[in-house]
Amino acid sequence: MNFFNEYALLVAVALPVVVIVGLQVFLFVAGERGTGLIPGLARYPSIEIRAAVETAPHEVLSATATVATAVESSNDEEERLAA
């Protein structure tokens, strides 16, 4: 029984690793590059942060809300029946 417990733990830990490596190999053979299932030694792509970005001007239409909101409970009929 001790033999079974030791190897069951080994299988439980190794099986997910084997599956992920198998998926990575399959994707590599199929032509996918940079899928990221297993971190590689390649450098991360750099992003230019200081580039000038044009944005549309923000216009404030009104400082106060122009739409009247009325709160109506969703169970009006039940409230009337309960009263």
Secondary structure, DSSP 8 states (H G I E B T S, - for coil): -HHHHHHHHHHHHHHHHHHHHHHHHHHHHHT-----SS--SS-------S------------SS--S------TTHHHHHHH-
